[in-house]
Amino acid sequence: MTFQVKGTAFITGGGSGIGKATAITLAENGISALALVDLNLIVLEATRDEIKARYPHVQGKIFKTNVAEEESVEDAVCKTVELFGSIDIGINCAGISGTPTPTHLMSLLEWQKVIDVNQTGVWLCQRALIRQMLKQESKGIREGRGLIVNVSSMFGVGGPPGPFRIPHYTAAKHGILINAICPGFVDTPIIGEQIKSGSMNPQFEMTPIGRPAQVEEISDVLLFLSSPGSSYMCGAALVADGGYTV
Ligand SMILES: NC(=O)c1ccc[n+]([C@@H]2O[C@H](COP(=O)([O-])OP(=O)(O)OC[C@H]3O[C@@H](n4cnc5c(N)ncnc54)[C@H](O)[C@@H]3O)[C@@H](O)[C@H]2O)c1
């Protein structure tokens, strides 16, 4: 990839899947410090160790954080700023799939769980990041005071076909389109079981490219959205779904 990034990045969901791949892609392309945030400490530690071994020049910090909890988010952002001095790139990637259930059978608890993480969690992180970025000096028109990319979904721009039964996931992902990437199916743990069982095969057949994305095919788009190459984009929802929604 030819896009380059500079400075420091804060990545939620940074322990696994798209968040982890994005951390590695940014490390490969110029980032100097990474704050990785995730609820799962085990994957966070493994990702930190892998990045440290492959990119020893990149400063790495991990924070066990629940993005759905205000205090937890504020604490992670505050400690990142104490350590790194600034946050230049914020990537909100933490998310859950929820339990597929038709709307009329869904409990309030299940609805709330997905909205709390996938929508309120993104907003809480975005709010804390914007408050911090507004205090930072502008680095010029291409880099500004910082940038934020949210990881939405192709189900954040259109509705999923019937069999998915994920009204909570779809509602949450529609609400977070501010320079967002909207991936189709990506081969990561969030749908790992369904891929293994073969239950996703009909969906891959409906995808013109005929397969799920490899995680690097998404982290490369996030690299572009994190770089000065996307400096005139604002409020865009970039779909990378192998043609599924065409
Ligand atoms: N994989 C796909 O097919 C696909 C498609 C479209 C969009 N997405 C979106 O991409 C994002 C990343 O998903 P992924 O595919 O990498 O899955 P993943 O399960 O590998 O990664 C998600 C990470 O988020 C973390 N997380 C979950 N809840 C959290 C919370 N409350 N606080 C902090 N961290 C939390 C998990 O521990 C995990 O490490 C999600 O927002 C997902 O909705 C994924």
Ligand as a Chemical Component Dictionary entry (heavy atoms), coordinates in Angstrom:
data_LIG
# 
_chem_comp.id                   LIG 
_chem_comp.type                 NON-POLYMER 
_chem_comp.pdbx_formal_charge   0 
_chem_comp.three_letter_code    LIG 
# 
loop_
_chem_comp_atom.comp_id 
_chem_comp_atom.atom_id 
_chem_comp_atom.alt_atom_id 
_chem_comp_atom.type_symbol 
_chem_comp_atom.charge 
_chem_comp_atom.model_Cartn_x 
_chem_comp_atom.model_Cartn_y 
_chem_comp_atom.model_Cartn_z 
_chem_comp_atom.pdbx_ordinal 
LIG N1  N1  N 0  -16.466 -9.768  10.246 1  
LIG C1  C1  C 0  -17.469 -9.304  9.505  2  
LIG O1  O1  O 0  -18.033 -9.996  8.660  3  
LIG C2  C2  C 0  -17.915 -7.861  9.666  4  
LIG C3  C3  C 0  -18.688 -7.276  8.649  5  
LIG C4  C4  C 0  -19.110 -5.954  8.772  6  
LIG C5  C5  C 0  -18.778 -5.221  9.894  7  
LIG N2  N2  N 1  -18.042 -5.825  10.876 8  
LIG C6  C6  C 0  -17.744 -4.993  12.054 9  
LIG O2  O2  O 0  -16.344 -4.922  12.236 10 
LIG C7  C7  C 0  -16.070 -4.680  13.610 11 
LIG C8  C8  C 0  -14.965 -5.630  14.075 12 
LIG O3  O3  O 0  -15.461 -6.957  13.974 13 
LIG P1  P1  P 0  -14.505 -8.194  13.656 14 
LIG O4  O4  O 0  -15.042 -8.844  12.441 15 
LIG O5  O5  O -1 -13.111 -7.773  13.691 16 
LIG O6  O6  O 0  -14.894 -9.127  14.902 17 
LIG P2  P2  P 0  -14.023 -9.635  16.151 18 
LIG O7  O7  O 0  -15.002 -10.358 17.005 19 
LIG O8  O8  O 0  -12.816 -10.344 15.665 20 
LIG O9  O9  O 0  -13.549 -8.279  16.868 21 
LIG C9  C9  C 0  -14.396 -7.501  17.663 22 
LIG C10 C10 C 0  -13.620 -7.077  18.910 23 
LIG O10 O10 O 0  -14.450 -6.185  19.669 24 
LIG C11 C11 C 0  -14.263 -6.490  21.044 25 
LIG N3  N3  N 0  -15.430 -6.040  21.829 26 
LIG C12 C12 C 0  -16.681 -6.539  21.829 27 
LIG N4  N4  N 0  -17.433 -5.877  22.711 28 
LIG C13 C13 C 0  -16.652 -4.926  23.269 29 
LIG C14 C14 C 0  -16.868 -3.923  24.262 30 
LIG N5  N5  N 0  -18.050 -3.774  24.868 31 
LIG N6  N6  N 0  -15.835 -3.117  24.603 32 
LIG C15 C15 C 0  -14.610 -3.256  24.021 33 
LIG N7  N7  N 0  -14.343 -4.203  23.082 34 
LIG C16 C16 C 0  -15.359 -5.027  22.721 35 
LIG C17 C17 C 0  -14.142 -8.009  21.077 36 
LIG O11 O11 O 0  -13.532 -8.450  22.283 37 
LIG C18 C18 C 0  -13.280 -8.261  19.833 38 
LIG O12 O12 O 0  -11.907 -8.280  20.137 39 
LIG C19 C19 C 0  -17.388 -4.836  14.371 40 
LIG O13 O13 O 0  -17.892 -3.561  14.665 41 
LIG C20 C20 C 0  -18.276 -5.569  13.360 42 
LIG O14 O14 O 0  -19.653 -5.278  13.553 43 
LIG C21 C21 C 0  -17.584 -7.103  10.792 44 
# 
loop_
_chem_comp_bond.comp_id 
_chem_comp_bond.atom_id_1 
_chem_comp_bond.atom_id_2 
_chem_comp_bond.value_order 
_chem_comp_bond.pdbx_ordinal 
LIG N1  C1  SING 1  
LIG C1  O1  DOUB 2  
LIG C1  C2  SING 3  
LIG C2  C3  SING 4  
LIG C2  C21 DOUB 5  
LIG C3  C4  DOUB 6  
LIG C4  C5  SING 7  
LIG C5  N2  DOUB 8  
LIG N2  C6  SING 9  
LIG N2  C21 SING 10 
LIG C6  O2  SING 11 
LIG C6  C20 SING 12 
LIG O2  C7  SING 13 
LIG C7  C8  SING 14 
LIG C7  C19 SING 15 
LIG C8  O3  SING 16 
LIG O3  P1  SING 17 
LIG P1  O4  DOUB 18 
LIG P1  O5  SING 19 
LIG P1  O6  SING 20 
LIG O6  P2  SING 21 
LIG P2  O7  DOUB 22 
LIG P2  O8  SING 23 
LIG P2  O9  SING 24 
LIG O9  C9  SING 25 
LIG C9  C10 SING 26 
LIG C10 O10 SING 27 
LIG C10 C18 SING 28 
LIG O10 C11 SING 29 
LIG C11 N3  SING 30 
LIG C11 C17 SING 31 
LIG N3  C12 SING 32 
LIG N3  C16 SING 33 
LIG C12 N4  DOUB 34 
LIG N4  C13 SING 35 
LIG C13 C14 SING 36 
LIG C13 C16 DOUB 37 
LIG C14 N5  SING 38 
LIG C14 N6  DOUB 39 
LIG N6  C15 SING 40 
LIG C15 N7  DOUB 41 
LIG N7  C16 SING 42 
LIG C17 O11 SING 43 
LIG C17 C18 SING 44 
LIG C18 O12 SING 45 
LIG C19 O13 SING 46 
LIG C19 C20 SING 47 
LIG C20 O14 SING 48 
# 
